Amino acid sequence: MEFEYDSIRRRSDYMKTAKAADLERIFDEGKESITDYADMSTVRKPNKDEQRALSLQLPAWLIETLDSEAARMGVSRQAVIKVWLTERADSLANA
């Protein structure tokens, strides 16, 4: 299946277009990057400006629990903490 190039110029490049089902297939096959179909000039990292650092003193058993979960999930300890805190905050907000 051939894809047409969009006639709109994006940063001096042509952006490919495809329907959602085609993008899913392209992603699943892994033979082509789906970023060719996105306007990367508008990409931004959510909440980038709103993040602040935090230092915590935690008991060893809790750090070991975090590390075990991080290894199981294949992510960093920080990612586990963010997910757990976000889930808790969401449950409080929806209570």
N, C-alpha and C positions, 0 to 999 in steps of 0.2 A: 504494500500500500504506500503510495507516494503522498507526502504532505506538502501543502502549498505554503509558501512564505507569505506572511502578512505584508501588505503594501505600506504599512506605517513604519517609518524609520525610527529606530530606537538606538540612540547613541551611535549612529552611523552603521549599525548592523540591522539585518532583517531578523525579525522574531518569528519563529515557526508557530503555527497554530495547529491545534488538534482538539477533538472532542474529548470529554472526560473519560469515556470508555477507552479511547485510544491511548490517552495518557496513562491510565491504569495498566494497560497491556504493556506499554513501553517501559514503565517502571518495573513491572513484574519480570519482564524478560531481561532487564538489566543490560541490554546491548547499547543503549543510547541514553544520554543524560536528559532528564526532563527539564533541566534548567534552561535548555535551548528554547523552551516554550514559555518561559516566564520573563517578565519585564524586571530584570534585576536592578534597574535604577531606582525602583521604589521599595526594595527590600530594606527592612530595618529590624533591629533586635528589640523585641518588646521589653518595656520597662527598663531599658538600659540606663537611662538617666536617673531612675528612681531607686536603684539598688544602693545599699550601704553595707559596710562590713560589720560583723558581729563576732565577738570572741566569747567562747563558752568554756567553762570548767565542768567536765562531766565525769561521772564515776567510770572506772575501767570496764565494768560489766556492760555499761550502756554503749561505750565505744566499740567493744567487741561485738555487741549485737548489731550496731550500725555497720561495722565492717563485714559481718557475715551476710547481712541483707544486701549490702553493696556488691559483694562478690556473687551472690546468687542472681542479682539483677544485671550484673555486668556494667555497673555504673560506679561513680565515685561516692564516697561517704557524704560529701556535700549534696549531691543530687538526692540521696535518700532523705537527708534532713529536710531539704526543700520540699520534696514530695509529701513527707509526713506532716510537716508544718502546714502546708497548703491544704491538705485533706482535712486537718483539724480545724483550720480557720474557716474553710468552706462549710464544715458541719455546724460550727457555731453560728455562722451567718445564716444558715438555712433552718436553724432550730426555732 
